Amino acid sequence: MRSLRDSAEDIRDFDVAWFMVSLDEPDRNKAFADSLGANFVLLSDPVKESAQNYGVLASSGSYAKRWTFYIDQNGIVKKIDKNVQPSTHGKKVVETLSKLNFPKKNAADRSE
């Protein structure tokens, strides 16, 4: 989460919605996000429905794999990164968005 937080400004240059999903309850996620100064959305999936639908739920059912899905505006999965290194992932997300030609925001929209 720290790496994504630190790269948030560069990610926001792209015209994308981005967030993390955790299996933890909302209150626990909020405390975790607050403790790290998260500057993006952290969603909760305590019933594990999204994790199952995206194929990231571990066979034990106790955690979700750290995968990143790059989905275009038409809902097409352009890439799934299954090799997430938490300490450098923010920079990798920026590089991948660029390589996949995700659109950048107009200068006027970047303040959002």
Sequence and secondary structure as in RCSB ss.txt:
>XXXX:A:sequence
MRSLRDSAEDIRDFDVAWFMVSLDEPDRNKAFADSLGANFVLLSDPVKESAQNYGVLASSGSYAKRWTFYIDQNG
IVKKIDKNVQPSTHGKKVVETLSKLNFPKKNAADRSE
>XXXX:A:secstr
 HHHHHTHHHHTTBS   EEEESS HHHHHHHHHHHT  SEEEE TT HHHHHTT B TTSS B   EEEE TTS
 EEEEE    TTTHHHHHHHHHHHTT  B  GGGGG 
